Amino acid sequence: MGEDVKLPEGWKKVKLGEVIEKLRNGYVYSFSEIRKEGLPITRIETISEGKIDKSKLGYITEELRYKVNKYQMQRGDILFSHINSIEHIGKCAIYDGSIPTLIHGMNLLLLRTKKHILDPFFLINFLKKEDIRSRLRNLSGQAVNQVSIKPSELAKFAIPLPPLPEQQKIAEILETVDRAIEKTDKIIEKYKRIKQGLMQDLLTKGIDENGKIRSEKTHKFKDSPIGRIPEEWEVVRLGEVCFIIMGQSPSSVLINKKEKGIPFLQGNAEFTSKYPNPINWIEKPLKIAKKESILLSVRAPVGALNIANREYCIGRGLCSIVTNKSITHNLFIWYYLQFSINNLINLSQGSTFEAISSRELKNYSIPLPPLTEQQRIAEILSQIDNVIEKEQAYRQKLERIKKGLMEDLLTGKVRVNKLIKEEDKK
């Protein structure tokens, strides 16, 4: 908070150290104390996504239980990344008590608020504001390959302090949105798992004329270079059923950001979950990806996929795969490439510079069901994708709502006093 920031009536500016009960580093454990299971302990990567990720916890021997007792975390404790890359410095997460025992480990600071003065759930939301993250990065000192914030500097960091009931109401409102985001995330993950299972079945066993997944008990299968496949299917090389165009990069002086010409994609930087989001254009394209063609990243990082929703000029980091519509359905090929992406990536591992060549792509083996079956498979997987995309769009809407609420509520532009008074009357 700068000196010129005007606070709402009833709010005051304080230094973080004045309202924090504990500000310290965690237990420094040795390699010999690490176990595959035991006492869960936080690591620097535990909060890399802005929340405590159970899958990224470490474990130390149970024999240390009494020694590390003072590092046991309490509900409302905040973990703060003070030694990290510039991208991750200042990231934080709050412990909600859902993990019964959690030990505070090294390379993360623990902030425990004086709860009668500062609500930790108000503080965590304040620390996650984009402008506050930027200010925290400015506190950091450069080290080898990383930056750090001294605890003494963090203690001097100025924050706004509304009255405690107002803090609690602000935190409650933001928590409601967080719960909606978390619920949406679970729905997205559920449908992604469903999609993965369907891809495994549909792209290896297929679907019969009655809409049923084939099995070797009810249908005939045969051996093939890519494993057991239905008798009706063939195995072909990608180059036999698709036209592959390798990208070529134009001179950088020909590229513009004024939307003159057609969009230019150098690599997969502008890829989204399905369609590119271009930022560059070119008037004299060299290699063009047609609308509905499949875009594949052929240079490190190899394997990212998108679909061309219009014509694009493509650079050498990409290739365009145009299907022969008389024998292949473009979405079937798109889904099969997604499904077998690790095999594609493995093609690139042999070279010094990770890349897939035109020859390797053309020789890549894929299954080829009858065209009508390809279409049915693509339709089923597209339906799942539509659900996922709808939920992802809803999540983005929730994120925008939360961002707006954070800006309004955490600065006092919008006060919650009226809500508090109405609740007090009940």
Beta strands, then each sheet from edge to edge (+ up, - down):
strand 1: 12-15
strand 2: 20-24
strand 3: 34-41
strand 4: 58-60
strand 5: 78-80
strand 6: 83-84
strand 7: 92-94
strand 8: 109-113
strand 9: 141-143
strand 10: 146-148
strand 11: 158-161
strand 12: 221-222
strand 13: 229-230
strand 14: 234-237
strand 15: 242-246
strand 16: 255-256
strand 17: 262-265
strand 18: 280-282
strand 19: 288-289
strand 20: 294-297
strand 21: 305-307
strand 22: 312-314
strand 23: 318-323
strand 24: 365-368
sheet 1: 1+ 11-
sheet 2: 2+ 8- 5+ 7-
sheet 3: 3+ 4-
sheet 4: 6+ 10- 9+
sheet 5: 12+ 13-
sheet 6: 14+ 24-
sheet 7: 15+ 23- 20+ 21-
sheet 8: 16+ 18- 17+ 22+ 19-
end
